[in-house]
Amino acid sequence: MKKHHPVLISLITVTMCLSTTVAVSNDTSRSISLRLAAYLPSHSHSVSQIVRPWAENVEQESDGRIRFEKFWGGGLGRNPYKQFELVRHGISELAIVQPSYTPGQFPQLQILEMPFLTRTAMEASMAAWGLHERGLVDGFDEVKVIGMWTAEPGNIYTRAPIQRISDIKGLKVRGVGRTEGDFIDAIGAHAESMHPADVVEALRRGTIDGTIQGWISVNTFQTYRVTSHVITAPLGVVSFAILMNRQSWEALPPELQAIINRNSGMKVALIGGRAYDRRVVEVEKKLRDEKHLIFINPDTAELDKLASITKPLLANWIARTPKGQDVYDATLEILGNLRRKERMLR
C-alpha cells in the first residue's frame, strides 16, 4: 500500500479546510472565518497597534460576516522568513509578512532599506504603498496586498564604547536585508543577518558586537539592556505587509471584498506610520531619561561622509534591481511631495 508523506497529508488537510471556508462564502447570510497569522507576539507593536485594530474594524463593518481566527506568536508558523509561503499556500489566509525577510521576492522594496533616504515611519510607509500603487513592486502576483507600512529608521547600537562611525570598523553588526548588509560592509564592519528576537542572546554571547534596529524594536526585544552606545542616524527601514491568499480573496463575495478594500491600502500605511512615529517619541524619551545608553549624535561632517558611502551602494542597487531607476525616481518624487505638503502645513 502506498504511503503518503505527513507533510503532504497536512497540506491536503489545510486545503480541505480552506475549501470549506470558500464554500461558506457563497451563502451571504453566514459568516466567513479567515485565519490571520503573525509570527510576532500579540503585544508586539505591529500586532497590537495595527493589525488587530484593522481586523476589528473589518469585523465590525461587516456586521460579523467576516471573522478572523487569530494566530499570534507563530501559531501557524514561527519562522519569520517563511510567512509569505504560509499565505501563498493557503496555510493561513492572511499573515503579516516582512519583505526584508523574504529574500528575492520583493526586490524593489529594498530601496526603503537605503540609509538616509527616509526620515520617519509615516513617509516610508506612504512611499511603500505609493510604489505598489504605481505597479513598481514585483512579487505579489500570487497574493492580495491588503496594506503595507514600515518601522521607523534604524540606529546603530553596540556593546563596546564608540564615539563615531569609524569606531565600528571590524565589528560584527547585525542587519536586515541585502541593502543594509551592504551598508554595514561599506563602513568596514562585518554584516550578520538574524531576526531581532535572536539579537539579545547573540550580543550576550559576543556572537555579534552591534545591531541596526529601530527604537521600537530595541524596546520590544530589550536590546538596550545588552548594549551601551547608540549612534543616531536614519539608516533605512524594515517594511511590513498584510497579505492574503489569492484564492481566498477571489472566493469572497464582492460586497465583502469592498469592505476589506475600504479598510486597506493607504489607510493601513497611514495607521502604521502614525503608530510607529508616535511610539518612537515615547521610547526614545524613556531610554534617554533612564540613561540606559550613551547617545552619539553624528555631526554634519560625519553624516556627509556616511552619505557619500551610500552613493555607490545606491548605484549598485539600481543597476542590479529590475526597474531600479524607476523605483528610485518614484521614491524621490513621493517623498518630495510629502515633504512639500509638510512644509506648507507648518
C-alpha positions in Angstrom: 0.0 0.0 0.0 1.4 3.4 -1.0 2.3 5.6 2.0 1.8 9.4 1.9 4.3 11.8 3.3 2.9 13.5 6.5 3.7 17.0 5.1 1.5 16.2 2.1 -1.3 15.0 4.3 -1.1 18.2 6.3 -1.3 20.3 3.2 -4.2 18.3 2.0 -6.0 18.8 5.3 -5.3 22.6 5.1 -6.6 22.7 1.6 -9.8 20.9 2.7 -10.3 23.4 5.5 -9.7 26.2 3.0 -12.3 24.7 0.6 -14.8 24.6 3.4 -14.3 28.3 4.1 -14.7 29.1 0.4 -17.9 27.1 0.2 -19.4 29.1 3.1 -18.6 32.3 1.3 -21.3 31.5 -1.2 -24.0 31.9 1.5 -24.2 35.6 2.1 -26.3 35.0 5.3 -23.4 33.2 7.1 -20.1 34.5 8.4 -16.8 33.6 6.9 -13.9 32.6 9.1 -10.4 33.6 7.9 -7.1 32.6 9.5 -5.0 35.7 10.3 -1.4 34.9 11.4 1.6 36.7 12.8 4.9 35.2 13.9 5.1 38.3 16.2 3.5 38.1 19.7 0.2 39.7 20.5 1.8 42.5 22.5 4.1 43.5 19.6 3.6 47.0 18.2 2.6 45.8 14.7 0.0 43.4 16.0 -1.4 45.4 18.9 -1.5 48.8 17.2 -2.0 48.0 13.5 -3.2 44.5 12.6 -5.5 43.7 15.4 -7.3 47.1 15.1 -7.5 46.6 11.4 -9.1 43.2 11.8 -11.6 44.5 14.4 -12.6 47.3 12.0 -13.3 44.9 9.2 -15.3 42.6 11.5 -17.4 45.5 12.8 -18.1 47.0 9.4 -19.1 43.5 8.0 -21.5 43.1 11.0 -19.7 39.9 11.8 -19.9 38.3 8.4 -16.1 38.3 8.3 -14.5 36.8 11.4 -10.8 36.4 11.9 -9.3 33.4 13.7 -6.1 35.0 15.0 -2.9 33.1 15.4 -0.4 35.4 17.0 3.1 34.4 18.1 3.7 31.9 15.4 0.6 29.8 15.9 0.7 28.6 12.2 4.4 29.0 11.7 7.2 30.7 13.8 9.8 31.2 11.2 9.7 34.9 10.2 11.4 34.0 6.9 8.5 31.6 5.9 5.5 33.8 6.4 5.0 34.6 2.7 4.9 30.8 2.0 2.2 30.4 4.6 0.0 32.8 2.7 0.9 31.7 -0.8 0.0 28.0 0.0 -3.2 28.9 2.0 -2.0 27.6 5.3 -3.0 31.0 6.6 -5.5 33.1 4.6 -3.8 36.3 5.8 -0.5 37.0 7.6 2.0 39.7 8.4 4.9 39.3 6.1 8.2 41.3 6.3 9.6 41.8 2.7 13.1 42.2 4.2 12.8 38.6 5.5 11.7 37.2 2.1 14.9 37.5 0.1 14.5 37.9 -3.7 10.7 38.0 -3.6 10.2 41.8 -3.4 13.5 43.3 -4.7 12.1 46.8 -5.3 11.1 47.3 -1.6 14.8 47.1 -0.7 15.0 50.8 -1.7 13.5 51.6 1.7 16.4 49.9 3.5 18.8 52.6 1.9 20.3 54.8 4.6 19.4 58.5 4.7 16.5 58.1 2.3 13.5 58.3 4.7 13.1 60.3 7.9 10.0 58.8 9.5 7.9 55.7 9.5 5.0 57.8 8.1 6.8 58.9 5.0 8.4 55.5 4.5 5.0 53.7 4.8 3.4 56.1 2.3 6.3 55.6 -0.1 5.9 51.8 0.2 2.3 51.9 -0.7 2.9 54.6 -3.4 5.4 52.3 -5.1 2.9 49.4 -5.0 0.1 51.6 -6.4 2.3 52.6 -9.3 2.9 49.0 -10.2 6.6 49.2 -9.4 6.9 46.4 -6.8 7.2 42.8 -8.1 6.4 39.6 -6.1 2.7 40.0 -5.2 1.2 38.1 -8.2 0.1 35.1 -6.1 -1.4 37.2 -3.2 -3.7 40.1 -2.5 -1.9 43.0 -0.9 -4.1 44.4 1.9 -1.7 47.0 3.1 1.9 48.0 3.8 3.7 50.0 6.4 7.3 50.4 7.8 9.1 50.8 11.1 11.0 53.9 11.8 14.6 54.4 10.5 17.1 52.4 12.4 20.1 53.4 14.5 23.4 51.5 15.3 23.7 50.0 18.8 26.9 48.5 20.1 28.2 46.7 23.2 31.6 48.4 23.0 32.2 52.1 23.6 32.2 54.1 20.4 32.3 57.7 19.5 31.9 57.8 15.8 31.0 55.5 12.9 34.7 54.8 12.1 34.9 53.0 15.5 32.6 50.3 14.1 35.3 49.1 11.7 36.0 45.3 12.2 32.9 44.8 14.4 30.2 42.2 13.7 27.0 44.1 13.2 23.5 42.6 12.6 21.4 44.0 9.8 18.3 43.2 7.9 18.2 42.6 4.2 20.9 42.9 1.5 20.9 46.7 1.3 21.5 47.1 5.0 24.1 44.4 4.9 25.9 46.2 2.0 26.0 49.4 4.1 27.5 47.6 7.1 30.2 46.1 4.9 30.8 49.5 3.3 31.6 51.2 6.7 34.2 48.5 7.5 32.1 46.2 9.7 31.0 42.7 9.1 27.3 42.2 8.4 25.5 39.4 10.2 21.8 38.5 9.5 19.4 37.4 12.2 15.9 38.2 13.5 15.8 40.8 16.3 14.4 38.2 18.7 17.8 36.4 18.5 19.9 39.6 18.8 20.0 39.9 22.6 21.4 36.4 23.1 23.9 36.9 20.3 25.1 40.2 21.9 25.3 38.5 25.3 27.4 35.7 23.9 29.6 38.0 21.9 28.5 36.4 18.6 27.8 39.9 17.4 29.1 43.3 18.6 26.2 45.5 17.5 23.0 45.8 15.6 21.0 48.1 13.4 17.5 48.4 14.8 14.7 51.0 15.3 13.7 52.4 18.7 10.6 50.3 19.0 12.4 47.0 18.1 15.1 47.8 20.6 12.5 48.4 23.3 10.3 45.3 22.4 13.2 42.9 22.4 15.1 44.6 25.2 18.3 45.1 23.1 19.1 48.3 25.1 19.8 46.1 28.1 22.8 44.5 26.4 24.2 47.5 24.5 25.9 50.6 25.8 26.1 53.1 22.9 23.8 54.2 20.1 24.6 56.2 17.1 21.5 58.1 16.0 21.2 58.3 12.2 18.4 57.4 9.8 19.8 54.1 8.5 16.8 52.8 6.5 13.6 51.0 7.5 12.2 47.5 7.5 8.8 47.0 5.9 5.7 45.0 6.8 2.7 43.9 4.8 -0.7 42.2 5.4 -1.0 39.7 2.6 -4.0 37.5 1.7 -4.1 34.2 -0.2 -5.2 35.0 -3.7 -7.8 32.1 -4.0 -9.3 33.1 -0.6 -9.6 36.6 -1.7 -11.3 35.7 -5.0 -13.7 33.4 -3.2 -15.1 36.3 -1.1 -18.4 37.9 -2.2 -17.9 41.3 -3.9 -19.5 43.2 -1.0 -17.1 41.7 1.5 -14.2 42.4 -0.8 -15.4 46.0 -0.8 -15.4 46.2 3.0 -11.8 44.9 3.2 -10.7 47.3 0.4 -12.3 50.3 2.3 -10.1 49.5 5.3 -6.9 48.7 3.3 -4.3 50.3 1.1 -3.2 53.8 2.0 -5.3 53.6 5.1 -3.1 50.9 6.5 0.0 52.9 5.6 -1.3 55.9 7.5 -2.3 53.9 10.5 1.0 52.0 10.6 3.2 55.1 10.0 1.4 57.1 12.6 1.5 54.3 15.2 5.3 53.8 14.8 6.2 57.5 14.8 4.1 58.1 17.9 5.7 55.2 19.8 9.2 56.3 18.7 8.8 59.6 20.7 7.8 57.7 23.8 10.6 55.0 23.6 13.4 57.5 22.8 12.4 59.7 25.7 12.2 56.7 28.0 15.7 55.5 27.1 17.2 58.9 27.3 15.6 59.5 30.7 16.6 56.1 32.1 20.1 56.6 30.8 20.4 53.0 29.6 22.5 54.2 26.6 25.1 56.7 25.7 23.8 58.7 22.8 26.2 59.6 20.0 24.8 62.2 17.6 26.9 62.4 14.4 27.8 65.9 13.3 27.2 67.3 9.8 30.6 66.3 8.5 30.2 62.7 9.6 26.7 62.5 8.2 28.0 63.8 4.9 30.7 61.2 4.9 28.2 58.5 5.5 26.0 59.8 2.7 28.9 59.6 0.3 29.5 56.0 1.3 25.8 55.3 0.5 26.1 56.7 -3.1 27.8 53.7 -4.7 25.5 51.3 -2.8 22.6 53.1 -4.3 24.1 53.0 -7.8 24.8 49.2 -7.4 21.2 48.6 -6.2 19.7 50.5 -9.2 21.9 48.5 -11.6 21.0 45.1 -10.2 17.3 45.7 -9.5 14.6 45.3 -12.2 13.0 48.8 -12.7 15.6 50.1 -10.2 15.9 53.6 -11.6 12.2 54.0 -12.0 11.7 52.8 -8.4 14.3 55.3 -7.1 12.9 58.2 -9.1 9.4 57.4 -7.9 10.5 57.2 -4.3 12.2 60.6 -4.5 9.0 62.0 -6.1 6.7 60.6 -3.4 9.0 61.8 -0.6 9.4 65.2 -2.2 5.6 65.6 -2.5 5.1 64.6 1.1 7.8 66.9 2.4 6.4 69.9 0.5 3.0 69.3 1.9 4.5 69.0 5.4 6.3 72.4 5.0 3.0 74.0 3.8 1.3 72.9 7.0 3.8 74.3 9.3 
